[in-house]
Amino acid sequence: MRMFSLKDQIAFVTGAGSGIGQGIPIGLAEAGADVALFDLPGSRGLEDTTRAIAEKGCRTVHSAGCIDAPTSSAASVCGRWHALCEAP
């Protein structure tokens, strides 16, 4: 049973390639949110996180690198953010 809905909401999550940083965006997508993902270069799990979110029917975009670049590109693709989560 879904406790709440994040339909039509957009979240930006850093550290999205592993651990809790991977679990958070998947949980947000389960609640209906579209999610922009970011992690450091070489993160092996970022593509897996992207795929898991897409399988839930939510929009997703991912980027790796310097935190300055993805924020502008993710905002241009996804629009206005409603949540930001920084995972270690």
Short mmCIF file of the C-alpha atoms (twelve columns), coordinates in Angstrom:
data_MODEL
# 
_entry.id   MODEL 
# 
loop_
_atom_site.group_PDB 
_atom_site.id 
_atom_site.type_symbol 
_atom_site.label_atom_id 
_atom_site.label_alt_id 
_atom_site.label_comp_id 
_atom_site.label_asym_id 
_atom_site.label_seq_id 
_atom_site.Cartn_x 
_atom_site.Cartn_y 
_atom_site.Cartn_z 
_atom_site.pdbx_PDB_model_num 
ATOM 1  C CA . MET A 1  0.000  0.000  0.000   1 
ATOM 2  C CA . ARG A 2  1.374  3.402  -0.993  1 
ATOM 3  C CA . MET A 3  1.446  5.793  1.980   1 
ATOM 4  C CA . PHE A 4  1.878  8.939  -0.129  1 
ATOM 5  C CA . SER A 5  2.285  10.041 -3.725  1 
ATOM 6  C CA . LEU A 6  5.074  12.010 -5.363  1 
ATOM 7  C CA . LYS A 7  3.387  12.000 -8.776  1 
ATOM 8  C CA . ASP A 8  4.348  15.084 -10.805 1 
ATOM 9  C CA . GLN A 9  7.240  15.787 -8.410  1 
ATOM 10 C CA . ILE A 10 10.913 15.895 -9.429  1 
ATOM 11 C CA . ALA A 11 13.820 14.948 -7.172  1 
ATOM 12 C CA . PHE A 12 17.582 15.392 -7.633  1 
ATOM 13 C CA . VAL A 13 19.711 12.775 -5.855  1 
ATOM 14 C CA . THR A 14 23.507 12.741 -5.558  1 
ATOM 15 C CA . GLY A 15 25.478 9.590  -4.773  1 
ATOM 16 C CA . ALA A 16 22.884 7.648  -6.764  1 
ATOM 17 C CA . GLY A 17 25.216 4.868  -7.914  1 
ATOM 18 C CA . SER A 18 25.441 2.779  -4.743  1 
ATOM 19 C CA . GLY A 19 24.215 2.118  -1.224  1 
ATOM 20 C CA . ILE A 20 21.586 4.360  0.292   1 
ATOM 21 C CA . GLY A 21 22.165 6.831  -2.553  1 
ATOM 22 C CA . GLN A 22 20.870 4.153  -4.909  1 
ATOM 23 C CA . GLY A 23 17.955 3.104  -2.710  1 
ATOM 24 C CA . ILE A 24 16.601 6.623  -2.166  1 
ATOM 25 C CA . PRO A 25 15.869 7.469  -5.826  1 
ATOM 26 C CA . ILE A 26 14.344 4.033  -6.410  1 
ATOM 27 C CA . GLY A 27 12.046 4.619  -3.425  1 
ATOM 28 C CA . LEU A 28 11.153 8.074  -4.718  1 
ATOM 29 C CA . ALA A 29 10.252 6.528  -8.081  1 
ATOM 30 C CA . GLU A 30 8.114  3.904  -6.339  1 
ATOM 31 C CA . ALA A 31 6.154  6.837  -4.897  1 
ATOM 32 C CA . GLY A 32 5.796  8.274  -8.424  1 
ATOM 33 C CA . ALA A 33 8.567  10.898 -8.592  1 
ATOM 34 C CA . ASP A 34 10.689 11.573 -11.647 1 
ATOM 35 C CA . VAL A 35 14.350 11.559 -10.592 1 
ATOM 36 C CA . ALA A 36 17.545 13.259 -11.773 1 
ATOM 37 C CA . LEU A 37 20.598 11.238 -10.688 1 
ATOM 38 C CA . PHE A 38 24.187 12.279 -10.111 1 
ATOM 39 C CA . ASP A 39 27.344 10.529 -8.976  1 
ATOM 40 C CA . LEU A 40 31.095 10.715 -9.347  1 
ATOM 41 C CA . PRO A 41 32.742 9.518  -12.557 1 
ATOM 42 C CA . GLY A 42 33.297 5.761  -12.573 1 
ATOM 43 C CA . SER A 43 30.224 4.981  -10.497 1 
ATOM 44 C CA . ARG A 44 29.270 1.513  -11.680 1 
ATOM 45 C CA . GLY A 45 25.728 1.499  -10.325 1 
ATOM 46 C CA . LEU A 46 24.380 4.697  -11.868 1 
ATOM 47 C CA . GLU A 47 23.082 2.909  -14.973 1 
ATOM 48 C CA . ASP A 48 21.427 0.259  -12.762 1 
ATOM 49 C CA . THR A 49 19.661 2.967  -10.755 1 
ATOM 50 C CA . THR A 50 18.519 4.647  -13.971 1 
ATOM 51 C CA . ARG A 51 17.139 1.371  -15.302 1 
ATOM 52 C CA . ALA A 52 15.312 0.565  -12.028 1 
ATOM 53 C CA . ILE A 53 13.594 3.968  -12.071 1 
ATOM 54 C CA . ALA A 54 12.606 3.666  -15.738 1 
ATOM 55 C CA . GLU A 55 11.110 0.226  -15.023 1 
ATOM 56 C CA . LYS A 56 8.773  1.930  -12.542 1 
ATOM 57 C CA . GLY A 57 7.472  4.168  -15.330 1 
ATOM 58 C CA . CYS A 58 9.155  7.369  -14.112 1 
ATOM 59 C CA . ARG A 59 11.344 9.763  -16.073 1 
ATOM 60 C CA . THR A 60 15.010 9.785  -15.173 1 
ATOM 61 C CA . VAL A 61 18.211 11.411 -16.316 1 
ATOM 62 C CA . HIS A 62 21.699 10.738 -14.973 1 
ATOM 63 C CA . SER A 63 25.058 12.458 -15.004 1 
ATOM 64 C CA . ALA A 64 28.500 11.944 -13.523 1 
ATOM 65 C CA . GLY A 65 31.192 14.517 -12.881 1 
ATOM 66 C CA . CYS A 66 31.424 17.933 -11.282 1 
ATOM 67 C CA . ILE A 67 28.320 18.917 -9.313  1 
ATOM 68 C CA . ASP A 68 28.055 22.265 -11.169 1 
ATOM 69 C CA . ALA A 69 27.423 20.753 -14.608 1 
ATOM 70 C CA . PRO A 70 24.624 18.261 -13.856 1 
ATOM 71 C CA . THR A 71 22.514 20.683 -11.900 1 
ATOM 72 C CA . SER A 72 21.951 22.898 -14.912 1 
ATOM 73 C CA . SER A 73 21.570 20.046 -17.413 1 
ATOM 74 C CA . ALA A 74 19.212 18.064 -15.148 1 
ATOM 75 C CA . ALA A 75 17.096 21.165 -14.528 1 
ATOM 76 C CA . SER A 76 16.797 21.801 -18.263 1 
ATOM 77 C CA . VAL A 77 15.625 18.216 -18.879 1 
ATOM 78 C CA . CYS A 78 13.436 17.717 -15.810 1 
ATOM 79 C CA . GLY A 79 12.258 21.213 -14.981 1 
ATOM 80 C CA . ARG A 80 11.768 22.543 -11.466 1 
ATOM 81 C CA . TRP A 81 12.919 20.315 -8.603  1 
ATOM 82 C CA . HIS A 82 10.722 19.550 -5.636  1 
ATOM 83 C CA . ALA A 83 13.287 17.608 -3.580  1 
ATOM 84 C CA . LEU A 84 17.064 17.376 -3.251  1 
ATOM 85 C CA . CYS A 85 18.868 14.531 -1.513  1 
ATOM 86 C CA . GLU A 86 22.614 14.313 -1.018  1 
ATOM 87 C CA . ALA A 87 23.737 10.793 -0.161  1 
ATOM 88 C CA . PRO A 88 27.355 10.066 0.808   1 
# 
